[in-house]
Structures are given as C-alpha cells and as structure tokens.
Amino acid sequence: MNLHSKEVAIKRPKPPNLDETDFISKLHDSLLLQILYLLPEFDAARTRILSNRWKNLCSFLPNLHLVMPFCSNIEQVNKFHDSVNQTLALRAGFRSLDIRFPNDRFRFTFCWDLFRTCGSLVWLTLRGGFVITVSDVDVLFPCLKSISLVSIVYLRDVCFKNLISGCPVLEELYVERQLIGELDDMESCMVISPSLKRLRLSFALSGRGDFRVVIDAPRLEYLSIMDVMSTRYLLLTEPLSLTEAHLRVSTYDGDEHVAQLVRCLSNVKVLMLNVPTLRVCVCIYFDSLISLRF
C-alpha cells in the first residue's frame, strides 16, 4: 500500500477592507450629526479622534454641556476653566450652552472673552458658583433668546445690567438667587430689555433684606415672581402686553411695596397669587382678568 503525501493549502482570511466594513463613514454628514446628537456629550466628543472628518463634524453639534459635578481644590477649578476655554475655542456654531459648576467654597470667575466664539448662541444656562463681571458692551450675544442664571455671584449691579443689555433679541430670562450666609455686591437687579417677553424671578434664599428689582420690559407677556424676601419692585414702563402673572411674594415688611407691584399688572388675563398677596389686592381692579388662582 503506497502512501502519497499531499500538500494541504491553508487559506488564510483576507485582511478586512476598511472601505467595505466602515460603512458608517459613508453616511451623509447630516445623518452622522443626528447620530452624534443622540449620544452623550462626552461620547460624542470622543469621536473627534477617529479622523479629520469626525473632528469637523463635532464642531457642528448644536448643544454643548460643560458640567463639573464637584470640586475639592483650586487646581480643579483652574483645570475646568482651561477646559471651558479650549472647548469654546474649538467649537463653533453651537446654539445651546449649559455650564454648571458646584456651588461651594470655590468660585469660578468668568472672563467674557471666553464667549467671543458664541455669536450663534440661542440658549445659555449658567448654574453654580460663578462670579460674573461684565463690562459695558453694545452687543454680547447677538442671537441669544433665552438665558438662565442660577446661584450666580455678581461683583456689581452693573454686571447683571450689562449682561442683559448685551442681548438685543432676548425673549426669556430666568434668575434664581440662592445665597445662604454669603452676600455679593449686588443690591439691585436691573432687568432692562426692550425685547423680553418672559421673566421668571426666584429669590428663595438670600441674606439681603433691602434688595430691589427694577423692570423695564415694555413687551413683557409673562411674569413669575417667587420671593420670600422683602424685595421692592419697580416697573419703569407698564407692560401693556402682559397677559399672565404668577406672584408668590413676602409681605413681612409691609404691604405697600407689594401693592405697588400688583397695580402695574392691571391688564393681565391670568393671575395667580399666594394668600398674603391676595389680601393686598382687595382694593385693586383688574380690567381684563378672566382667571384668578391662588
């Protein structure tokens, strides 16, 4: 019996063809942007390392969230500041910006030069231990329509005033002050905006008892105030377009400052009051009121 040796050819698998397997890169930019938009901000940012194309795509994402959950030392504050600076410098064309910093013993001082690339910004949220200082400028955010400021420290009254005045098309403003055992140098809140339509103020916790709010917003349509302080309110121009107001204010320091505010709301159609404010409104007549809640 003769045994004949045979050579057996072993077929090795061919290396993958990247052009065939990387089908996702063949998708249109608009579809890739939709995919990136559904990813968490951190994961979407990591795709920048894939290629120049992905790097360029990330710069067109409409939303930007920069959050520091906790801070234990000043080095972390400086690192976060540098990260915000670099991110804003690299990203262009985003429409929504949300920056959050822990409200503890450290303060994050904002230099508004960081926002030179934010010309397309429409929504802005600043929440936490930020120190705001804004110089007098004609236009800061040319496209900004909505801004939320929560637990912010202002070096001077004019800083807040300049911030709002630097937004020529601003339509919605939310301000919440929570300063427990700590006072900044802000004695009055100057809301001066010819384009503002919705204003929400919340002064839940604060140590200042002589705080003052001045409102000059002739196009205001909606006003909401929640205030446990004895804040004094002054409306420079009566907002004739105001149709809805929600007031939950304190009357600890007398009723006259509350009554003065309510008298400026005589044109509203929907009014919601807390019980102390309702007592002040007994002698005030509302021409257009169709709904009263408390």
C-alpha positions as CSV (number, residue, x, y, z in Angstrom):
1,M,0.0,0.0,0.0
2,N,1.6,3.2,-1.1
3,L,1.1,6.3,0.9
4,H,1.4,9.5,-1.0
5,S,1.9,12.7,0.9
6,K,-0.2,15.6,-0.2
7,E,0.4,19.2,0.5
8,V,-2.6,20.9,2.1
9,A,-3.0,24.6,1.3
10,I,-4.3,26.6,4.2
11,K,-6.3,29.5,3.2
12,R,-5.7,32.5,5.4
13,P,-8.5,35.0,5.7
14,K,-8.0,38.2,3.8
15,P,-7.5,41.3,5.9
16,P,-10.7,43.3,6.1
17,N,-11.2,46.0,3.6
18,L,-11.8,49.2,5.6
19,D,-13.7,50.7,2.7
20,E,-16.2,47.8,2.9
21,T,-16.5,47.5,6.7
22,D,-16.6,51.2,7.7
23,F,-20.0,51.7,6.2
24,I,-20.9,54.3,8.8
25,S,-18.4,56.8,7.4
26,K,-20.2,56.6,4.0
27,L,-23.3,58.2,5.5
28,H,-24.1,61.8,4.8
29,D,-22.9,64.4,7.2
30,S,-26.4,65.4,8.2
31,L,-27.2,61.8,9.2
32,L,-23.9,61.5,11.2
33,L,-24.8,64.7,13.0
34,Q,-28.1,63.2,14.0
35,I,-26.3,60.1,15.4
36,L,-23.8,62.3,17.4
37,Y,-26.7,64.4,18.7
38,L,-28.2,61.3,20.3
39,L,-25.0,60.4,22.0
40,P,-24.0,61.7,25.5
41,E,-21.8,64.8,25.2
42,F,-18.7,63.0,26.4
43,D,-19.1,60.1,24.0
44,A,-19.8,62.4,21.0
45,A,-16.7,64.4,21.8
46,R,-14.5,61.2,21.8
47,T,-15.3,60.6,18.1
48,R,-13.1,63.6,17.3
49,I,-10.0,61.3,17.3
50,L,-11.4,59.0,14.6
51,S,-10.5,61.2,11.6
52,N,-10.5,64.8,10.5
53,R,-14.0,64.3,9.2
54,W,-15.3,63.3,12.6
55,K,-13.4,66.2,14.2
56,N,-15.1,68.6,11.9
57,L,-18.5,67.1,12.5
58,C,-18.2,67.5,16.3
59,S,-17.7,71.2,15.8
60,F,-21.2,71.5,14.3
61,L,-23.1,69.9,17.2
62,P,-25.8,72.4,18.3
63,N,-25.7,71.7,22.0
64,L,-22.8,72.0,24.4
65,H,-22.8,70.9,28.1
66,L,-19.9,71.6,30.4
67,V,-20.5,70.2,33.9
68,M,-18.2,69.9,36.9
69,P,-20.1,67.8,39.5
70,F,-17.8,68.5,42.4
71,C,-14.6,70.4,43.2
72,S,-12.1,69.7,46.0
73,N,-9.2,72.1,45.3
74,I,-8.3,75.2,43.4
75,E,-6.3,73.1,40.8
76,Q,-9.6,71.5,39.7
77,V,-11.1,75.0,39.3
78,N,-8.3,76.1,37.1
79,K,-8.4,72.9,35.1
80,F,-12.2,73.4,34.5
81,H,-11.6,77.0,33.4
82,D,-9.0,75.9,30.9
83,S,-11.3,73.1,29.6
84,V,-14.1,75.6,29.1
85,N,-11.8,78.0,27.3
86,Q,-10.4,75.3,25.0
87,T,-13.8,73.8,24.2
88,L,-15.4,77.2,23.3
89,A,-12.3,78.0,21.1
90,L,-12.6,74.7,19.2
91,R,-16.4,74.6,18.8
92,A,-18.2,76.9,16.5
93,G,-21.8,77.3,15.5
94,F,-23.4,75.7,18.6
95,R,-26.8,77.1,19.7
96,S,-27.2,75.9,23.2
97,L,-24.6,76.2,26.0
98,D,-25.1,74.8,29.6
99,I,-22.2,75.4,32.1
100,R,-22.6,74.0,35.6
101,F,-20.2,74.4,38.5
102,P,-20.6,73.3,42.1
103,N,-21.9,76.0,44.5
104,D,-19.4,75.5,47.3
105,R,-16.4,77.3,48.8
106,F,-14.7,77.7,45.4
107,R,-15.8,80.3,42.8
108,F,-15.4,80.2,39.1
109,T,-14.7,83.7,37.7
110,F,-15.9,84.3,34.2
111,C,-13.9,86.3,31.7
112,W,-16.3,87.1,29.0
113,D,-13.5,86.9,26.4
114,L,-14.3,83.1,26.5
115,F,-17.5,83.8,24.7
116,R,-16.1,85.5,21.6
117,T,-17.0,82.4,19.5
118,C,-20.6,82.3,20.7
119,G,-22.1,84.5,18.1
120,S,-24.7,81.9,17.2
121,L,-25.7,81.1,20.8
122,V,-29.5,81.0,21.3
123,W,-29.9,79.3,24.8
124,L,-27.5,79.9,27.7
125,T,-27.6,78.4,31.2
126,L,-25.1,79.2,34.0
127,R,-25.7,77.4,37.2
128,G,-23.5,77.3,40.3
129,G,-20.6,79.1,41.8
130,F,-19.9,81.6,39.0
131,V,-18.6,85.1,39.6
132,I,-20.0,87.4,36.9
133,T,-18.2,90.5,35.8
134,V,-19.3,92.1,32.5
135,S,-18.0,95.4,31.1
136,D,-20.2,97.8,29.2
137,V,-20.6,96.4,25.7
138,D,-23.0,97.2,22.9
139,V,-23.7,93.5,21.9
140,L,-22.5,90.5,23.8
141,F,-24.8,87.8,22.4
142,P,-26.4,88.9,19.1
143,C,-28.7,85.8,18.8
144,L,-29.4,84.9,22.4
145,K,-33.1,84.4,23.1
146,S,-33.1,82.6,26.4
147,I,-30.8,82.8,29.5
148,S,-31.0,81.1,32.9
149,L,-28.8,82.3,35.8
150,V,-28.9,80.2,38.9
151,S,-26.9,80.9,42.1
152,I,-24.6,83.4,40.4
153,V,-22.5,85.9,42.3
154,Y,-22.3,89.4,40.8
155,L,-19.5,91.8,41.6
156,R,-21.6,94.9,41.0
157,D,-25.1,95.8,39.9
158,V,-23.9,96.9,36.6
159,C,-22.5,93.5,35.7
160,F,-26.0,92.0,35.6
161,K,-27.4,95.0,33.8
162,N,-24.7,94.8,31.1
163,L,-25.2,91.1,30.6
164,I,-28.9,91.6,29.9
165,S,-28.4,94.7,27.8
166,G,-25.9,92.9,25.7
167,C,-28.6,90.5,24.4
168,P,-30.6,92.6,21.9
169,V,-33.1,89.9,21.0
170,L,-33.5,88.3,24.4
171,E,-37.0,86.9,24.9
172,E,-36.8,84.8,28.1
173,L,-34.9,85.3,31.3
174,Y,-34.8,83.2,34.5
175,V,-32.9,84.5,37.5
176,E,-32.6,82.4,40.7
177,R,-30.6,83.7,43.7
178,Q,-29.6,81.3,46.5
179,L,-27.0,82.9,48.7
180,I,-27.0,81.4,52.2
181,G,-24.8,83.2,54.7
182,E,-23.0,85.0,51.8
183,L,-23.7,88.2,50.1
184,D,-22.3,89.5,46.8
185,D,-22.2,93.2,45.9
186,M,-25.5,93.2,44.0
187,E,-28.1,95.5,45.7
188,S,-30.5,95.8,42.8
189,C,-31.5,93.6,39.8
190,M,-31.9,95.8,36.7
191,V,-33.9,94.0,34.1
192,I,-33.8,96.3,31.1
193,S,-34.7,94.7,27.8
194,P,-36.9,96.1,25.0
195,S,-37.4,92.6,23.6
196,L,-38.0,90.5,26.7
197,K,-41.3,88.5,26.7
198,R,-41.0,86.1,29.6
199,L,-39.4,86.9,33.0
200,R,-39.1,84.5,35.9
201,L,-37.5,85.5,39.2
202,S,-36.9,83.3,42.2
203,F,-35.4,84.7,45.4
204,A,-35.8,81.7,47.6
205,L,-32.9,82.0,50.0
206,S,-30.9,85.2,50.5
207,G,-29.5,87.1,53.4
208,R,-30.1,90.6,52.0
209,G,-33.2,92.3,53.1
210,D,-33.1,95.6,51.1
211,F,-32.9,94.1,47.7
212,R,-34.5,95.9,44.8
213,V,-35.7,94.8,41.4
214,V,-36.2,97.3,38.5
215,I,-38.0,96.1,35.4
216,D,-38.1,97.9,32.1
217,A,-39.5,95.5,29.6
218,P,-42.4,97.0,27.6
219,R,-43.0,93.8,25.6
220,L,-43.3,91.5,28.6
221,E,-46.1,88.9,28.2
222,Y,-45.4,86.6,31.2
223,L,-44.1,87.4,34.7
224,S,-43.4,84.9,37.5
225,I,-42.0,86.0,40.9
226,M,-41.3,83.7,43.8
227,D,-39.8,85.8,46.7
228,V,-39.5,85.1,50.4
229,M,-37.5,88.3,50.9
230,S,-38.9,91.8,51.3
231,T,-37.8,92.8,47.8
232,R,-39.0,96.1,46.5
233,Y,-40.2,96.1,42.8
234,L,-40.3,98.9,40.4
235,L,-41.7,98.8,36.9
236,L,-40.4,101.7,34.9
237,T,-42.8,101.1,32.0
238,E,-46.1,99.3,32.3
239,P,-46.0,96.3,30.1
240,L,-49.3,96.6,28.2
241,S,-48.8,93.2,26.5
242,L,-48.6,91.4,29.9
243,T,-51.3,88.7,29.9
244,E,-50.2,86.3,32.7
245,A,-48.6,86.8,36.1
246,H,-47.7,84.5,38.9
247,L,-46.8,86.2,42.2
248,R,-45.7,84.4,45.4
249,V,-44.1,87.2,47.4
250,S,-43.5,88.0,51.0
251,T,-45.4,90.8,52.8
252,Y,-43.3,90.7,56.0
253,D,-42.0,94.3,55.5
254,G,-45.4,95.8,54.8
255,D,-47.9,95.6,52.0
256,E,-47.3,98.8,50.1
257,H,-44.3,97.6,48.0
258,V,-46.4,94.5,47.0
259,A,-49.4,96.6,46.2
260,Q,-47.3,98.9,44.0
261,L,-46.2,95.9,42.0
262,V,-49.7,94.4,41.6
263,R,-51.1,97.8,40.4
264,C,-48.8,97.5,37.4
265,L,-50.5,94.2,36.5
266,S,-54.0,95.5,36.0
267,N,-54.1,94.4,32.3
268,V,-53.4,90.7,33.0
269,K,-55.8,88.0,31.9
270,V,-54.4,85.2,34.1
271,L,-53.3,85.9,37.7
272,M,-52.0,83.5,40.3
273,L,-51.4,84.8,43.8
274,N,-50.4,83.4,47.2
275,V,-52.7,84.2,50.2
276,P,-50.7,87.2,51.6
277,T,-50.5,88.8,48.1
278,L,-54.2,88.2,47.6
279,R,-55.0,90.2,50.7
280,V,-53.1,93.2,49.3
281,C,-55.2,93.1,46.0
282,V,-58.6,93.6,47.6
283,C,-58.8,97.3,46.5
284,I,-57.2,96.8,43.1
285,Y,-59.4,96.4,40.0
286,F,-58.3,94.2,37.0
287,D,-60.0,95.2,33.8
288,S,-59.2,92.1,31.7
289,L,-58.9,89.4,34.3
290,I,-60.5,86.1,33.3
291,S,-58.7,83.6,35.6
292,L,-57.6,84.0,39.2
293,R,-55.9,81.3,41.1
294,F,-54.2,81.1,44.5
